[in-house]
Amino acid sequence: MADKVLMIEDDARLASMVQDYLSEASFSVTVAGTGADGLRQIKSGSFKALILDLMLPDMDGFAVFRAIPEKHTLPVIMLTAKGDPLDRIVGLELGADDYLPKPFEPRELLARLKAIMRRNTVQTSSEILTFGRLEVDRDAMEARLDGERRDITNYQFQILTTLAKGAGRVMTRDHLMNELQGHDADAFDRSIDVHVSRIRAAIEDDPKNPKRLVTVRGAGYLFAKTQD
């Protein structure tokens, strides 16, 4: 059965091209031309991923993203018109899994779509990694602090899990990107940093002075073995 993907995009020509290309790769693509229609589709359909344009006629993509009900934990690729770094940072801070600047090659969109869906469906051991008050439940794909579920995206959970499994070892950004099967980042791409900031906001008592997920200047990140 084809995986169902929702694309919220008002450029009918682009949407049709993507729809045709992804259908050849065994995806079933539903297209919504407005943010309001897209939100209706999300509530009524069972989609495996969302491709979301930032420039829509009735509302911007950020507003659409914020309006998605919490129970719909869709991996999201945001489409930005100019590849503006600020748009990318805001999108990642909101919880988007990836971004793609226009114009783009359909083949690249397909590669990124497959990557975020792989990350979203990884089946792991039921082992719960415990670090003091923090639990990383790889089976439930949940991070819990003092028993309370913390709000992070699926991609951010995979980053946290990768770091937690290597607790006490410094991991570079490149290593994390490779482990997560993400796309190659250019020299100015700090998407990992944005995701780490979101993780810290969720699991640290004081995100500005992190004790669990520490930056090792000039090297990368270290997840502390011993935590309160």
C-alpha positions as CSV (number, residue, x, y, z in Angstrom):
1,M,0.0,0.0,0.0
2,A,1.3,3.5,-0.9
3,D,2.3,5.8,1.9
4,K,0.0,8.8,2.1
5,V,1.6,12.2,2.0
6,L,-0.1,15.6,2.2
7,M,1.3,18.5,0.3
8,I,0.0,22.0,1.2
9,E,1.1,24.1,-1.8
10,D,-0.8,26.8,-3.8
11,D,1.4,26.5,-6.9
12,A,-0.7,24.0,-8.9
13,R,2.0,23.3,-11.4
14,L,4.6,22.5,-8.8
15,A,2.1,20.4,-6.8
16,S,1.2,18.4,-9.9
17,M,4.8,17.8,-10.7
18,V,5.6,16.6,-7.2
19,Q,2.4,14.5,-7.1
20,D,3.4,12.7,-10.4
21,Y,7.0,12.2,-9.4
22,L,6.2,10.8,-5.9
23,S,3.5,8.6,-7.2
24,E,6.2,6.8,-9.3
25,A,8.0,6.1,-6.0
26,S,4.9,4.5,-4.5
27,F,3.6,7.5,-2.6
28,S,0.0,8.7,-2.7
29,V,0.0,12.5,-2.6
30,T,-3.0,14.6,-1.6
31,V,-2.7,18.3,-2.5
32,A,-4.3,21.1,-0.6
33,G,-4.0,24.6,-2.1
34,T,-4.7,26.6,1.1
35,G,-3.7,26.3,4.8
36,A,-7.3,25.9,5.9
37,D,-7.9,23.1,3.4
38,G,-4.6,21.4,4.5
39,L,-5.7,21.5,8.2
40,R,-9.0,19.9,7.3
41,Q,-7.2,17.2,5.4
42,I,-4.9,16.5,8.3
43,K,-7.8,16.1,10.7
44,S,-9.7,13.8,8.3
45,G,-6.9,11.8,6.8
46,S,-4.2,9.4,7.9
47,F,-0.9,10.8,6.5
48,K,2.6,9.6,7.0
49,A,4.3,12.9,6.2
50,L,3.6,16.6,5.4
51,I,5.2,18.8,2.8
52,L,4.4,22.4,3.8
53,D,4.9,25.5,1.8
54,L,5.5,28.7,3.8
55,M,3.9,31.1,1.3
56,L,0.1,30.3,1.2
57,P,-2.8,32.5,0.1
58,D,-4.7,32.4,3.4
59,M,-2.1,32.0,6.0
60,D,1.7,31.4,6.2
61,G,3.1,27.9,6.7
62,F,4.2,28.8,10.3
63,A,0.6,29.4,11.2
64,V,-0.5,26.1,9.7
65,F,2.2,24.3,11.6
66,R,1.2,25.8,14.9
67,A,-2.5,24.8,14.2
68,I,-1.8,21.1,13.6
69,P,-3.4,19.2,16.5
70,E,-0.9,17.6,18.9
71,K,-2.2,14.1,18.2
72,H,-1.0,14.3,14.6
73,T,2.7,13.8,15.0
74,L,3.6,14.1,11.3
75,P,7.1,14.5,10.1
76,V,7.3,17.8,8.2
77,I,9.3,19.1,5.4
78,M,9.0,22.9,4.9
79,L,9.4,24.5,1.5
80,T,10.9,28.0,1.6
81,A,10.7,30.3,-1.4
82,K,14.3,31.7,-1.2
83,G,16.0,29.4,1.3
84,D,16.1,32.3,3.8
85,P,18.2,31.2,6.8
86,L,15.7,32.9,9.2
87,D,12.8,30.9,7.7
88,R,14.7,27.7,8.2
89,I,15.6,28.5,11.8
90,V,12.1,29.5,12.7
91,G,10.7,26.3,11.0
92,L,13.2,24.1,12.9
93,E,12.5,25.9,16.2
94,L,8.8,25.2,15.7
95,G,9.6,21.5,15.2
96,A,9.9,20.9,11.5
97,D,12.0,17.9,10.6
98,D,13.6,19.3,7.5
99,Y,13.4,22.2,5.0
100,L,14.0,22.6,1.3
101,P,14.5,25.9,-0.6
102,K,12.7,26.5,-3.9
103,P,13.4,25.8,-6.7
104,F,14.3,22.2,-5.9
105,E,14.8,18.9,-7.7
106,P,12.0,16.4,-7.1
107,R,14.7,13.7,-6.6
108,E,16.0,15.7,-3.6
109,L,12.6,16.1,-2.2
110,L,12.0,12.3,-2.5
111,A,15.4,11.6,-0.8
112,R,14.6,13.9,2.2
113,L,11.0,12.5,2.4
114,K,12.3,9.0,2.7
115,A,14.9,10.0,5.2
116,I,12.4,11.7,7.6
117,M,10.0,8.8,7.3
118,R,12.8,6.3,8.1
119,R,13.6,8.3,11.2
120,N,9.9,8.4,12.2
121,T,9.4,4.6,11.9
122,V,12.6,3.3,13.3
123,Q,11.9,0.4,15.6
124,T,14.3,0.2,18.5
125,S,14.9,-1.8,21.7
126,S,12.4,-1.5,24.5
127,E,15.3,-0.6,26.8
128,I,14.7,2.6,28.7
129,L,17.8,4.7,29.1
130,T,17.8,6.3,32.5
131,F,19.9,9.3,33.6
132,G,18.8,10.5,37.0
133,R,15.5,12.2,36.6
134,L,15.6,11.8,32.8
135,E,14.3,8.7,30.9
136,V,14.8,8.1,27.2
137,D,12.2,5.5,26.3
138,R,13.3,4.1,22.8
139,D,10.2,1.9,22.4
140,A,7.6,4.6,23.2
141,M,9.8,7.2,21.5
142,E,9.4,9.4,24.5
143,A,11.7,11.5,26.7
144,R,10.4,11.9,30.2
145,L,11.7,14.2,33.0
146,D,10.4,13.4,36.5
147,G,8.0,11.0,34.8
148,E,6.4,13.8,32.6
149,R,6.6,13.4,28.8
150,R,8.6,16.2,27.2
151,D,7.6,17.9,24.0
152,I,10.1,17.2,21.2
153,T,9.8,16.2,17.6
154,N,10.5,12.7,16.3
155,Y,13.8,13.9,14.7
156,Q,14.8,15.6,18.0
157,F,14.1,12.4,19.8
158,Q,16.4,10.5,17.4
159,I,19.2,13.1,18.1
160,L,18.6,12.7,21.8
161,T,18.7,8.9,21.6
162,T,21.9,8.9,19.5
163,L,23.6,11.2,22.0
164,A,22.2,9.2,25.0
165,K,23.4,5.9,23.6
166,G,26.9,7.4,23.4
167,A,26.7,9.1,26.8
168,G,30.1,10.4,27.9
169,R,31.4,10.6,24.3
170,V,31.7,13.8,22.3
171,M,29.8,13.7,19.0
172,T,30.4,16.1,16.1
173,R,27.6,17.6,14.1
174,D,28.8,15.6,11.0
175,H,28.6,12.4,13.1
176,L,25.1,13.2,14.2
177,M,24.0,14.0,10.6
178,N,25.5,10.7,9.4
179,E,24.0,8.7,12.2
180,L,20.6,10.1,11.5
181,Q,20.9,9.6,7.7
182,G,20.2,13.3,7.1
183,H,21.2,15.3,4.1
184,D,24.7,16.8,3.8
185,A,24.8,20.2,5.4
186,D,26.7,23.1,3.9
187,A,29.3,25.0,5.9
188,F,26.7,27.5,7.3
189,D,24.0,25.0,8.2
190,R,23.4,25.0,11.9
191,S,20.2,22.9,11.9
192,I,21.6,20.5,14.4
193,D,22.3,23.4,16.8
194,V,18.6,24.5,16.5
195,H,17.4,21.0,17.3
196,V,19.7,20.7,20.2
197,S,18.4,24.0,21.6
198,R,14.9,22.6,21.4
199,I,16.0,19.5,23.2
200,R,17.6,21.5,25.9
201,A,14.5,23.5,26.4
202,A,12.6,20.3,27.0
203,I,15.0,18.3,29.2
204,E,17.2,20.9,31.0
205,D,16.3,22.6,34.3
206,D,18.1,25.7,33.0
207,P,18.5,25.5,29.2
208,K,21.0,28.4,29.2
209,N,23.3,26.5,31.6
210,P,22.8,22.9,30.4
211,K,24.0,20.0,32.6
212,R,22.7,17.1,30.6
213,L,23.4,18.0,27.0
214,V,26.7,20.0,26.9
215,T,28.5,21.8,24.1
216,V,32.2,21.0,23.8
217,R,33.5,24.1,22.1
218,G,35.1,23.4,18.7
219,A,34.2,19.7,18.9
220,G,30.5,19.0,19.2
221,Y,28.1,17.8,21.9
222,L,28.4,15.5,24.9
223,F,25.5,13.8,26.7
224,A,26.5,13.6,30.4
225,K,26.6,10.1,31.9
226,T,25.9,11.2,35.4
227,Q,22.9,13.5,35.9
228,D,20.7,14.8,38.8
